[in-house]
């Protein structure tokens, strides 16, 4: 199971979720599999994994899976499937820890978190570290090196998180958590190999 399998599983979960939505309230489904603050009544031990496979809508899913395809497959070819999957899940779980820390320090209202974005931002970080000079076309028009693209994306997430725009439900700090986890994981693993 590699990047393509993760994409397939995410789409299958979305389709199953849509079919279940016809008979069950969608929010009940997201609340069951989505990530909650670990001290809340809705928190369950499997949620730091399952939240990565449920998405709030098709656009959310499609963006994440497109990024996983574009940036994840080259990493899997470079590392092999086992290391790629380990990295993916470490980033996703690390992002969930940032969710706990940030929301615990900022608010008592803990929104349910869903989506693979934390793991995907870890994948973006790894791609920039492994292929720093690879050109990425922003909006298919402006080529920019991967290292600058990811730095720019991280800066946007940080600014968006600090701005804390009312009504913005995007988990910006969770994205940054995925990036930070990925960076630390790669640095530590490279030190261990020396």
Secondary structure as GFF3:
##gff-version 3
##sequence-region A 1 194
A	DSSP	alpha_helix	3	21	.	.	.	ID=ss1
A	DSSP	alpha_helix	26	33	.	.	.	ID=ss2
A	DSSP	alpha_helix	47	50	.	.	.	ID=ss3
A	DSSP	three_ten_helix	51	53	.	.	.	ID=ss4
A	DSSP	alpha_helix	58	67	.	.	.	ID=ss5
A	DSSP	pi_helix	68	72	.	.	.	ID=ss6
A	DSSP	alpha_helix	73	79	.	.	.	ID=ss7
A	DSSP	alpha_helix	81	106	.	.	.	ID=ss8
A	DSSP	alpha_helix	117	130	.	.	.	ID=ss9
A	DSSP	beta_strand	135	138	.	.	.	ID=ss10
A	DSSP	beta_strand	142	145	.	.	.	ID=ss11
A	DSSP	alpha_helix	146	163	.	.	.	ID=ss12
A	DSSP	alpha_helix	172	193	.	.	.	ID=ss13
###
